[in-house]
Amino acid sequence: RWSPRAPDPLQGARMGSCRSPAATTEAWTGGRPYTPLVLAFYNAVVVYLCDSVVWRCSRHVMLRWYDANAGSSHLDVGVGTGWFLDHCKFRGGCERLELADINATPLKHCRARLARYHPRMHTLNVAATGGPLLPHGTCEPCESVGLNFLLHCVRAPAGVDKFDLVFRNLAPLVKQGGVLFGSTIVSPHDTAVRHTALARAIAWLYNLFGVFSNDADTTVRLRAALERHFASVELHAVGSVVLFRGKR
């Protein structure tokens, strides 16, 4: 089990906007609920309450994971409210920050919150098939790519391994020697993590209403997909959450 007590140090970034043609196809289901009203309550309900009480992986643990991995050029995919980017320490200072989401609402929210870093904005679909996520030259590879609480919301096309699809899409956006990292809530049926009855019940409801799409997401499948696309892989189970990292 990973200890949150020993993170690497990290901090700062730019601005623009790009829309991927693939962003108009069906993507992660959890992108739909991010309205301005939801974002207003998200930190209090999810970051401060649910992360600790339901999923048992507190914001402090996930922030240390950001501190340990976010580089001076960083792409964050599925940005939420930007809480972790607002509080994390980027290694060597943040020289370039790229933000990507299927939904323009959280991008606008994060652009305002993280204005000091002058972020560049990208609308894209991580589960797109048949081509690069972004037009050539719109986003150079970064030292780090973050996927915080994204994968459990992604719905891939039928018959497609979503972990493999997402990592195959994002690996070209990671510099050689860089990392792709993040956190995800795995299936309530996965015995490799310690789900509580409350976590299983909430996950079942979220899957029922289309907020989550993680019923088949297992730690074994996550590791296998990472190993297909990255030279070294690391996973840590904390409560119902798996923290993961793949290095190119």
N, C-alpha and C positions, 0 to 999 in steps of 0.2 A: 504493500500500500504506500502511495506517495505521501511524503510529509510536506505540509504547506509551510514549514518553518524555514526552509532554505532555498528561497528563490534566487535567480540571478538578478543583478541590477538592470534597469532600462530607462526615453522621453521625447515631443513635438510636431510640422507639414505643409499643403497647397490647394487649388480650386479649379473646377471645371465641371463639365457634365457630358455624359455619353450614354446613349441608349443602345443596348444590344438588340438586334432583330429577334434573337431567341427569347427575349424577355416577354414577348406577347403570347408564348405558348404556355401550357399548363405547367406550373412549377410547384414549389413547396406550398403545401396547403396552409401552413401557419402564417404565411405572409398576408392573408386576407384580413385577419382581425385587427391589424395594426392601424386603427383609426386615431385621430387626434385625442378622442376621449379615452381610448385604451392606453395610449402612450402617457396620458396624464396620471394614470393610476398604476402603470406597469412597475415602476421601481418599488413602490410601497408593497404591492401585492406579490410580485414575482421575485424581484431581487432581494428584498429584505425579509419577506415572510416565507413564500413557498420554497425558495432555494434551501432555506435552513430547516423548515418544519416538515415539508412534504418530501423533498428530494434528498434532504440531509447532506447537501454539499453547499456550504455557505458562500456568500459573496466574497468573503475574505479568502477562502481557498481558491476560488476561481480568479480573483484578482491577482493572487500570487502566481497563478499559472500564466496569466497575461504578463506579469512582470518578468517572469522567467523566459518568455518566448518572443514578445513583440520587439521587432527590430526597428532600425532607424528609417527603413522604408517598409510600410505595412499596408496590406489590403485586408479590410474587414468585410466579411460577407454575411449578410443577415444581421443588420446593425442594431436592431431593437431601439433602445433609447440612447445608446452610446455611453452607458454608465461606466463600463469597464475601460473604454478608451479614455474617458474623462479622468479616470482615477489612476490608470496604470502608469508605470515608469518605462518608457521606451529605451532600449539599450542604445546608448550613444546619442540620445536626443532624437526627436522625431523630425526627420528631414522631408519625408514625403508620406502623406496619408491618403489612401484610396478607400472609398466607401462604396459598397455595392449591395443592392437589394432588389427584389422583384417589385417592391412597393415604394412609390415615390414619397409617401407620407413620412415614414421613419427617416428616409434620406434627408428630407427638408428639416426635420426635427434635429437630426445629428449635425447637419451643416451649421445650424445656429449654435448648438451646444459646443461644438468643437471648432468654432470659427477661428480661434487662435492658431490652429494648425493649417488653416486654409485648405481643407480637404477637397479632393476631386471626387465627383459623384458619378456612379455608373448604375444604370438599371439593367439587370441581367437575371437570367434563369440558370441556376447551377445544375439543373437537371435537363438542360437542353441536349439534344442529340444532333449529330450531323455537321458539326463545325465548331470553330473557336467561339468562346464565350463573348469576346469583345473584338471589334474591328482591329486589324493590325495597327500597332503603334499608339493605341489609345491608353494602354496601361502597361508600362514596362514591368518585367518581373521584379518582385519585392523580396526583401530579406525574410519576411514573414507573412503568412496568410492565416487569418483567424476565422474560425467557425464556431462561435459560441452559441450553444443551444439552438443550432440550426438543423442538424441532420435528422433529428426526431420529427421535424415538421415537413421534411422533403418527401414528396410522392413522385417516384420515377415511373416511366411508362411500364405497362404490364410486361412481365418477363425479364425486366432489366434489374441487375444488381445496383441499387441506388448508390451504395458506398463506392463501388467501382466507378460508376458514371461520374459522380461528383469529384472524386479524386483525379480521375483522368482529365476532367475539364479544368481543374484548378492547378494541377501539377506544373503546367507550362508557365504559370504566373508566379512560381516560386523560383528564386535565384538558385543557381548551383551552390550548395552549402547552406541554403536557407531552410526554413521549417514551415510546415503547415501544421497548425495546432488547433485545439478547440475542446469542446465538451458536448456531450450528448446524453440524453436519457434513453437507455436501452429498453428493450421489450420487457413488459411486466412478467413475462415467462422466462426470462434469462436468469438462470440460477448462478451465473458467475458474479452477480452483484446481489446485495442484500436489500431487496425491496421490502417495505413494510406493507401492511394491509391497506393503509391509507394511500400510499404511493400507487399500489396496484389499482385501487378504485379510481383515483384521479386519472391515471393513465388510460384506463378503460373508457372513462367518460370522454376524455379528450380525443381518443381515437374514434369514438362513436360520433362525435360532432365535427370531426375533420380538422381539429386544431393540431393533433398529432397524427403521424402516419408511421408509427414505430413498432407495430405489433410483431413484425418479423425481424426487428433489428437486434442482433446478438453481438456480444463481445467478440466471439469467434469470427463472425463475418466482417466486423469492423477491422480487426487485426489483419485478416487475410487480404482485404482490399488495400489497406495501407501498405502492406508488404509488397504488393504488386507494383506500386508506383513510387515507393520511397526506399532509400538505401538502408535506413535504420528506423525502427519504430518503437514507440513507448506508450503503454497504456496503464492507467491507474484507476481503480474503482474507488469511488467515494460515495457512500450511500447508494442511491439509484442512478448515479451519474458516472460516466466514464470520461476521464480526461485523457486526451490522446495527442500524440505528436509524431510526425513523420519528417525525417530530414533527407534532403536530396543529396 
